[in-house]
Amino acid sequence: MQQTALITGASSGIGKAFAKLCAMQGWDVVLVSRNEDKLRTVAQSLNVQCTIMPCDLSKPGSPAALCKELENSGVQVGILINCAGFGSHGPFASLDLEKELNMIDLNVRAVIALTGLLLPKMIERGSGRILNVASTAAFEPGPFMATYFASKAAVLSFSEALWAETRGTGVSVTCLCPGPTNTKFDERADLENSELFSKKLASPEVVALIGMRALLAGKRIQIVGFKNQCMVLLAKILPRRLVLAGSTVLLKK
């Protein structure tokens, strides 16, 4: 049967790069994002069957409505790539609480919802692959980006647990952890002038390629880049107080 990949956040950045890689695999794709015009542009650049589904996944009922529509259309999703997400910057007490909760809804709730809706059917078929995009932020606390870092820690923990649960089922769950990447993320999060985004950034195409290889291999975690792997290792072995101090320097503007 022809494989179909569902990619969230597919209108730009890492999600868009994943859409192109999925098409190169010969998979049909379901492209999900809020921006219908950008989704159409991405779809027109691919030479496979594309279904575009403009959708705000931060709204609690959206993942279920999305999956129901696909089921009614006879689309069977064999690969799920959760890329949609955003961040914010500033002291938590000064940030818009509604936006912070909206971030949790998109970064965490939507990931869990889509996984919960599609994973049982994958296990029943005995095949399927899921990739959740977290971040190197998942491995440490992030002063001035407290909610974002916490959301990615949740995605990492959730993904690792499912990797263990699905072993032997024919389904794999992979967590991709890139560092700062050359997308519009820093602009939306008001991080353009931060130390974190002052160095050379990875391209979304490279991040997606590394992620695709990890997905196909069924890896548990894939940290993007040797430098980021070293940073994650340091975060694990250094005293938490020093990790917090380093994070504060990187994230404070």
N, C-alpha and C positions, 0 to 999 in steps of 0.2 A: 504493500500500500504506500502511496505517495506520502512522504513526511510533511507535516505542517508545523512551522515554528511561530509562536506568538511572542512578539517583542513589544514591551512597554517602553515608553520614552523614545519611540522610534523616529520622531521627527527631527532629531538633531543629536549631536554628540556621540557618545558611546553607543546609544541605542540605534542610531542611524548606521553606524559602522557595523554593528551586528547584523542589521537587516541586509546589508550588502554581502556579508560573509555567508549568511544563511542562503541567500540566492545563489552564491557561488557553489554551495553544496548541492544545489538543485532542489532545495526544499521550497515548497509554497510558504508564503508568509502572511501573517496577520499583524498589521501595524497599528499600534495603539498609542494615542497621544491626544492632548486637548486641541492641538492645532491642525485642523482638517486640511488647510491649504498646503502646509509643509508635508503632511503625510502623502498628499497626492503627488507632490514633487518627488518625494522619495520613491513612491510606487512606480512612477513613470521611468525611473532610472534603472529599474530591475527587470530582468527578463524571465521572471517566474510569475505564477499566479499570485496576485496580491489582493488581500482584503483589507481595506482601511476602515478603522473603527474609531472615530473621534469620541473621546471619552475622558471625563475627569475622574480618575481613579481614587482621588481623595474623598469622594462622596461615598459614604458607607455602602449603598446599594449598587454601586457601579460595577464592581467585579462580578457579582452574581448575574446582573442584567447582561453584561458582556458575554459571559459563558453560556447563558441561556440562548442568546441570539445566535451564537456559533453552533450550538447543538441543534437549534431549529433549522439552521442552514446546512446541516450535515457535515460541518467542519470538525475533524478530529485532531486535536492538538497533541502532538507527540513531543514537542520541545517547547519549554517555557523559559523565556529570558526576561527577568524582572530588572529593568534598567531605570524606570521612572523614579525621580526623586529630586529634592532640592534642599538647600541649606539656608541658614541665616546667620548673621554675625552681630555681636554686641553683648553687653552684660544682660543676662537673662531677665533681670528685674526691669530692664528698660524696653524689652522687646514686646511686640504685639502677641499676646497670649493666644489669640485665635489663630494666628499664622503658625505659631509653634505647634499647636494641636493639629492643624491642617498638615503640617509636616509629618507628624507621627502617623496620621491617617494614610498619607501617600507612601512614605518611606518604609513603614512597618505593616500597618493594617492591610494595605492593598497586596503586599507581598504574601502575607499569610493567607489572605482570602483567596487569591488566585491559585496559590499552591494547594490550599485545602479543597478547592473546587475541581482541580485538574489531576492532582496526584492519585486519588483513589482509582480513577479510570486508567491511569498509566499502570498502576500496580495490577489491576485486573487484567490488562492486556499483556503484562509481563515485559513491557518496554516503555522507555521514556527518559527524557533528560530535563533537568531543571538547573538553571544557573541564576543565582541571585547576586546582584552587584551590591557589595557593601563598600568598604573603603579601608585604608590603613587606619582611619580614624576609629575603626572598631576595636582597636587594641589598646586604647588609652582614653582618659577623660580629656575633654576639650574646653577649657575655659574660654568664654566668649563665643563658643559654638556648642554649648552644653547639650541642647536637644538633638542637634544633628549627630554629634558623636555618639550619644546614647542610642539613637535610632539605628545607626550602623552596627553598634555592638549587639543590638537585638537581632538584626538580620544575620550576623555572623553566627551567633549562638543557635538561632533557629535552624540555619542551614546545616551546621555541623551535626545537630541532633538528628535531622532528617537523613543526612548521609549515613549515619549509623543505623537508623531504623530501616532504611531501604536496601541495605546490603543483602544480596541474594534474591532480590525481587525482579531484577532486570531493569530497574530504574536507578538513576544516579542523581544526586543533588550536589552541586558545586557552588562554592562561594568565591566570587572574584573580588579581590581587594586592591584596587588601584590607589596610587597616591594622587597628588594634584595633577590634573589633566587639562589639556588645552581645549576647553569647552566654554560655554557661557555660564558655567556654574559660579565662577568667582564674581561675575557681574551681578548675578541675581542675589548672591549672598553678601554683596558689598565687601568683597575681599580683594579688590584689584590692587590695593596698595599695601597689602599685608606681606610679611616676610615669607609666609607659606607659599605664596604665588609669585615670588620675586625671582625664582630660579627658572631654568629651562624646564618646560613642562612636557610630559608625555603626550603623544598625539592620540586621539580617540581610536584611530585605525590600529595603532600598535596595541593599545589596551584591549580592544576587541579581538584581535588576532590571538593574543596570548590567552584571553578568556575562552575563545573557541577551541583552542587546543586542549585547554583544561576540561572543558565541557565534554569533548569527544573522548577524552581519556578517563572521564568519571572521577576526576580528582576531588578531594574534599575541600581544599583551600588553594587558591592561587594568588599569591601576592605579586604584584607587577613590579619588576625591576629589582636589581641587586641592592641598590641603595635603600629602597623601601623595605626589603627583607632584613637588612641590617638594622634599620630604625625600629622595626617591629621586635626584633630580637632584643635590642637594648631596652625597649619599653617593658619587656617581660622580666629582665634581670635586674634593672636599676631600681632603687628605692622609689616608691610611688611619689614621694615628695619631689624628687628630682625630675621625674617624668612630668609632673604637673608644672614645674618651673619651666621646663623646656617647651611644653605646649603653650604656656602663657606667652613666652617670647615670640613664638611663631605666629600666634593668632591675634595678639594685641596689636592694634594699629596706632 
